[in-house]
Amino acid sequence: MKKIILRLIFILIFLGTFQIHAQDILQGKDLSSVKIDALSDSDIVKIKNQLQTNGTSIEQMEPVALSRGMSKVEYDKLKVRVNGISGNSGLIQTQSSIEEVERSQEPINTKKQKDSENELIFGSELFDNPTLDFAPDLKMATPVNYILGPGDELQISIYGVQEYNTTVLVSSEGKISIQFVGQISVSGMTIEAATQKIKSSISKIYSTVSSGQSQVSITLSKIRTIRITIVGGKQPGNYAVSSLATVYNALHLAGGPGKNGSYRNIELIRNNKVYKNIDIYRFLVKGDQSDNLGLKENDVIRIPTYSHRVIINGEVKRPGIFEMKKDESFLDLLNFASGFNDFAYTASVNIQQKTAKELKVTDINESEYGTYKPKAGDVFRVSRILDRFENRIKIDGAVFRPDTYSFSEGMRVSDLVTRAEGLKEDAYSKRARIIRLKSDLTSEIINVDLEAALSGDLNADIELKREDVVTVYSILDFKEEYKVTIDGEVKNPGVYKFYDNLTLNDLVVQVGGLTGSAAKRVEIARMIKSDEINNNDPRRVEVINLELTPENNEQVKNYILMPFDVINIRRVAVYEKPQLVEISGAVTYPGKYVLANKKETVYSIVIRAGGLTSIANIEGMKIKRPINKDQLSEIANTSVDSLKDDLVNKLKNEVKYATIPVNWEEILKDTNHYSNVTLFPGDKIEVSTFNEGVKVVGNVLLTSEIPYRKGKNFNYYLSAVGGVNSKGWKRKAYIIYPNGKAATIGSFLFFRSYPKVLPDSQIVVPEKPETTKMSTGEWVSIGSVITSLALLIVTAFR
């Protein structure tokens, strides 16, 4: 009871704060006649401010208002209007933003199958190209003619004085439900018509919408999926596609028409009737998308078989297989093939046709292109234009503009020369040549007196014909091309072109001048010309000797050269640049030394290097001499072909030097000893330091260096490394001494002699060559041969 009294007191206080207009409406105990739409916005603001002052919400006041007779609908309107006013400042919100709604669509999963079997059919590339896609753009504006249906979702926004946002789904009954507004039937209506209907219904509830203070925005937020059927495609069947999908989108999903499907008479069936006949060629040829209609639920796309297909190949821009309609001509086919290319013969087209029993060939002329109706199975062949000219004429040679020109009847030689801008200075005017193509395609030559033809003599000024080739000779063509040859001590010897009045100085300057080794002596060989044979003169050429100053390319005497002269600039008798050898190792002053005389020996270089040091191994002196190109060439020429390349490459890339052992002890006793060799440029003398070890390498159990022990023989060092392994060839073992000399194991009958071992030597055990054991069959064969020989011998001695 107390609660009811408190509520009544609160209502009296609450109603007492209204304006006079509001009090007139609510002061009675019966609130059933109150209309919230009649209240002004300022009345709503004061109600909200009073509720905030008393700490009461509009929801808490609902039981009291309903008990006084206010209807639920009216109270819901009051709640909407009170909640739509923001703040307690009494200001009305007049601006609002519309939420950006991203449209969505349920994913459609289809697998596209590429078909290369029909790739020559015009239009197949539209459906086989994976980069093409006719899927609708979900971000585009909703088409005004879009038909709503169950599954679509609408975003409804009210903005302005009042704000309201909601998302509603079109139910299976085709209706949407909006709070306070109720259910509205929209199925089958365009989005434009549905928008007007929804706005009209909302304006009945929201007074600010009807007054224009608030606006209503309706967008399609989610698109429904529809079911269609495709018959006759590469992948026929039922497809779930977007309600925004078009005919081309559906055909692309199905891979286009099947193997025998039509591209020009596709049927869109709606409500069991043919709604539209679709011709894809209109899109391919003209870009016309009038056939690309939007699809609806349960649409059927039927692709029938084609009726007429023809083939066009040859010199057209787009050869292939094309589908034709009965009323279309060859010109339409040519339009589908994008016309003739640049090399097509357009006067007529060859057609291969089918009859009931066999094939036949037909030609259509250019005048029939617009009237000839292609028949099913026709094969059109557009041939290439002939590689010939109907009005070509040519002039070449000593004219200013040799070229090909157009021919006209009555044209003469002088006319053509004039068109070529006249004769050049070197033109030979006594004779010109015309090569003429006769009617049987053979050629003939006609000579022309060019000087007379150009002077106005009509008999000489011959009338030209198509395909004539006129040649004007040059006097330079009759001159022999002369050369001179220069060799010897010049920077660029070779063969050079001869000019009139060419002097020896001119030629020397042309070849870059003389080298520093040039001598004064110059020899010129000149050919001898004579009309008579002189048997008493044994000379083949005339030899002329001159003298030049090597320090000066410009000589006082300019000697005139003649054609085919051969000039030789001789080298001075003595002209040698200092050349070096190198000595390294255990000498006092190692380094490079100049060969002071022509017979510089090992002994003299060692003495100039200060002699051997105390740690020098006199048994370990050798010379390394570079292997030059001439030696490699000689080896290549004398070696067996199979070994030649390997040997040359090894010497060139690995060995590089030939080793000459030096016996220093003998040289000290006698400088004329054969070991005291004469050195060549590039030689390297190596003097090793004393080393008391002996290296044992190759096919032994342990590659090692054994300390030298005086008196120990060859076998001692082999035993010291464990002996020879299974692959070692002891009989062919050898030793390399420090000076590069080598020695092998000798044998006589059953005795072997081993070389002496010195400090710093190297013992090498090579590998046995691989041998193939004889098989049992081979042994049996040998035994049979021996037995046969034995029988023959026994028989012979009986």
Sequence and secondary structure as in RCSB ss.txt:
>XXXX:A:sequence
MKKIILRLIFILIFLGTFQIHAQDILQGKDLSSVKIDALSDSDIVKIKNQLQTNGTSIEQMEPVALSRGMSKVEY
DKLKVRVNGISGNSGLIQTQSSIEEVERSQEPINTKKQKDSENELIFGSELFDNPTLDFAPDLKMATPVNYILGP
GDELQISIYGVQEYNTTVLVSSEGKISIQFVGQISVSGMTIEAATQKIKSSISKIYSTVSSGQSQVSITLSKIRT
IRITIVGGKQPGNYAVSSLATVYNALHLAGGPGKNGSYRNIELIRNNKVYKNIDIYRFLVKGDQSDNLGLKENDV
IRIPTYSHRVIINGEVKRPGIFEMKKDESFLDLLNFASGFNDFAYTASVNIQQKTAKELKVTDINESEYGTYKPK
AGDVFRVSRILDRFENRIKIDGAVFRPDTYSFSEGMRVSDLVTRAEGLKEDAYSKRARIIRLKSDLTSEIINVDL
EAALSGDLNADIELKREDVVTVYSILDFKEEYKVTIDGEVKNPGVYKFYDNLTLNDLVVQVGGLTGSAAKRVEIA
RMIKSDEINNNDPRRVEVINLELTPENNEQVKNYILMPFDVINIRRVAVYEKPQLVEISGAVTYPGKYVLANKKE
TVYSIVIRAGGLTSIANIEGMKIKRPINKDQLSEIANTSVDSLKDDLVNKLKNEVKYATIPVNWEEILKDTNHYS
NVTLFPGDKIEVSTFNEGVKVVGNVLLTSEIPYRKGKNFNYYLSAVGGVNSKGWKRKAYIIYPNGKAATIGSFLF
FRSYPKVLPDSQIVVPEKPETTKMSTGEWVSIGSVITSLALLIVTAFR
>XXXX:A:secstr
 HHHHHHHHHHHHHHHTS HHHHHHHSSS  TT  GGGS HHHHHHHHHHHHHHT  TTTTHHHHHHTT  HHHH
HHHHHHHHTS SSS              EE           TTTTBTTTHHHH TT      TTS   TT B  T
T EEEEEEEESS EEEEEE  TTSEEEETTTEEEE TTSBHHHHHHHHHHHHHHH HHHHHTSEEEEEEEEEE E
EEEEEESBSS EEEEEETT BHHHHHHHTTSB TTB SS EEEEETTEEEEEE HHHHHHH   TT  B  TT E
EE  B S EEEEEESBSS EEEE  TT  HHHHHHHTTSB TTB  SEEEEEEE SSSEEEEEEEGGGTTT    
TT EEEE B  S  SSEEEEEESBSS EEEE  TT BHHHHHHHTT B TTEEEEEEEEEEE TTS EEEEEE H
HHHHTT TTTS B  TT EEEEEEGGGGS   EEEEEESBSS EEEE  TT BHHHHHHHTT B TTEEEEEEEE
EE   SS  TT   SEEEEEEE  TT SS SS  B  TT EEEEEE S      EEEEEESBSS EEEE  STT 
BHHHHHHHTT B TTEEEEEEEEEEE  HHHHHHHHHHS HHHHHHHHHHIIIII EEEEEE HHHHHH TTSTT
S B  TT EEEEEE   EEEEEESBSS EEEE  TT  HHHHHHHTT B TTB GGG EEE TTS EEE EEETT
EEE     TT EEEE B        HHHHHHHHHHHHHHHHHHHHHH 
